[in-house]
Amino acid sequence: MIPPLLKDLIDRHRELALASPAEMIGLFKYVMYLLCYYGDKEERRD
């Protein structure tokens, strides 16, 4: 499950990302960085 912050980010930028390959790559990289951050945060909590 993705955090609500990421879902909101993706929902708000979906049209822009679909309109341009460069924007899609940028959004993908940003989301990956955030997922890594949240993943590290969750691992430290355990």
C-alpha positions as CSV (number, residue, x, y, z in Angstrom):
1,M,0.0,0.0,0.0
2,I,1.3,3.5,-0.8
3,P,1.1,6.3,1.7
4,P,-1.7,8.8,1.2
5,L,0.8,11.5,0.3
6,L,2.1,9.6,-2.7
7,K,-1.4,8.7,-3.9
8,D,-2.4,12.4,-3.8
9,L,0.9,13.3,-5.6
10,I,0.2,10.8,-8.4
11,D,-3.4,11.8,-8.7
12,R,-2.6,15.5,-9.0
13,H,0.2,15.0,-11.6
14,R,-1.3,12.1,-13.6
15,E,-2.4,14.3,-16.6
16,L,0.9,16.1,-16.8
17,A,2.9,12.8,-16.6
18,L,0.7,11.3,-19.4
19,A,1.2,14.3,-21.6
20,S,5.0,14.2,-21.7
21,P,7.6,11.4,-21.4
22,A,10.0,13.7,-19.6
23,E,7.4,14.5,-17.0
24,M,6.5,10.9,-16.6
25,I,10.1,10.0,-15.9
26,G,10.5,12.8,-13.5
27,L,7.3,11.8,-11.6
28,F,8.5,8.2,-11.5
29,K,11.9,9.1,-10.1
30,Y,10.4,11.4,-7.5
31,V,7.9,8.7,-6.4
32,M,10.7,6.1,-6.2
33,Y,12.7,8.4,-4.0
34,L,9.7,8.9,-1.7
35,L,9.0,5.2,-1.6
36,C,12.6,4.4,-0.6
37,Y,12.3,7.0,2.1
38,Y,9.1,5.6,3.5
39,G,10.5,2.0,3.1
40,D,13.5,2.9,5.2
41,K,11.4,4.7,7.7
42,E,9.1,1.6,8.1
43,E,12.1,-0.7,8.5
44,R,13.6,1.4,11.3
45,R,10.2,1.3,13.1
46,D,10.3,-2.6,13.3
